[in-house]
Every structure is written in structure tokens, then in C-alpha cells.
Amino acid sequence: MKEKILDLAEALEALEIARSHGKKIVFTNGCFDLLHAGHVQYLEQAKGLGDLLVVGINSDASVRRIKGPGRPISSLEERSMVLAGLACVDMVVPFEEPDPLRL
């Protein structure tokens, strides 16, 4: 599962290769703190839109800025591992910013 969790530079390199092979890439993002059935359904539907599903995930500090003190409940590492464990998710890319525009 850990091989699915990439930093931005690693993700960009992998995506460049995927694009060169004609793969359609789908991107979504979120905090995914306490993953639930709605998240899984959403991610499975997103995967159906292309060949590779890339999920940007907010860092712990970013989640705190968005959702307030006491959040996240699960650490970035835990949240990333849960997402990477889903068959529909091909890549998990953590980010610090409040939004994924840089990704």
C-alpha cells in the first residue's frame, strides 16, 4: 500500500509516464478523516471516469486549519494508508495547502 503514497515530485513523474501511455487521469481531493461509505462510493465512481485515480489528501496541519482544533482524528499516515488500501485508488498525494490548486 505504501507504494501508492507519493510526494508531489514522485506523483508528477508517474503521471507523466501514464499520460505518455495514453492513460486518462482522474483527480480528487479531501481530508478523508474517518473514511465512510459515502467516501468509498464517491471514490469508486471517480475511478470509473478514467484509468488512474489520484487522490490529494490534506496534511494534518491543513485539516486543522479547515476543520478546527481537535482535527484530524486520524493522522495523515493513517488516512493515507486507508485510502491506499482501496482498490479504486491508484495514488495518494499529501498536500499542505488548504486547497489542492498547486497539485
N, C-alpha and C positions, 0 to 999 in steps of 0.2 A: 504493500500500500504506500509506503514512504516514497517509492519511486514516482508516484503520481503528484507529489507535493514539490513544486518547483518555485524558485525565486523568479523574478521578472526576467532577468537575462536568460536563464535556462528555458523559460517558457517561450520567449521570443525566438530563440534558436530552434526549439522543437516545432513551433508553429510555422516558421519559415520553411522547414523541411516538409511539413504536412501540406502546406499550400503548394509547394513545388510538385507534389504528387496529386494535386487536384482535389484535396480534401476540403470539404465545407466545414468551417469552424463556427461554432455557436458559443457565445459568451453570456454569462450571467454573473451576478454577484449577490452577496448578502453577508449578514453576521452569522447566521446558522447556529445561534446559541440555543441549545435544546432542540435539536432537529426533530421534526414531527412529520406525520404522514402527509400533510399538505406540502411540505418542502420536497419530500420524495416524489410525489406526483408531479409537482412543478418541474423538478429536475429531469424526470423521465420524459415529460413532454418536450422539454427543451432539447434533450438528446435526439428526439425524433425529428428535429428540424435540420440536422446535419450529420456529419461524420464524427466530429470530435466536440465534446462538451468541456469547455474551460470554465471553471468556477473561481471567481475572485472572492476572497474571504477577508473580511475586516480584521485587523490586528486587535489584540486586547485593548490597547490604548484607544484605537479608533472606535471600538464598540462602546467603551466608557464615555467617550465624547458624545456619541449619538444617543445612547440609552441611559446614561447617568451612572452614579456610583452604585456599586454592588453588581455591576455587569462587567464583563460577561460572567455567566455562571460556570461555563466550561472554558478552559484555556484555549488559546489559538491552536496549540498542538493537538489537543483532544478534538476540537471541532474539525480541524483539517483531516485527522485520521478517520473520523466518522464519514466525512464526505468522500475521502479517497477510497473507503471501503464499499461505496456504492458502485455497482457495475455500470451505471449510466454516466458516471463522472470519469472523464479521461485525465483531467489535470486540475490541480488546486493551486492557486497562486495568491499568497497572502499579500495584503497591502495596508499601508499605514494611514493613508488619506481618508477623509470622511466619505469620499465618493471614488469610484473606480476610473475616473476620466483619464488618468495617466496610463492605465492599463490599455 
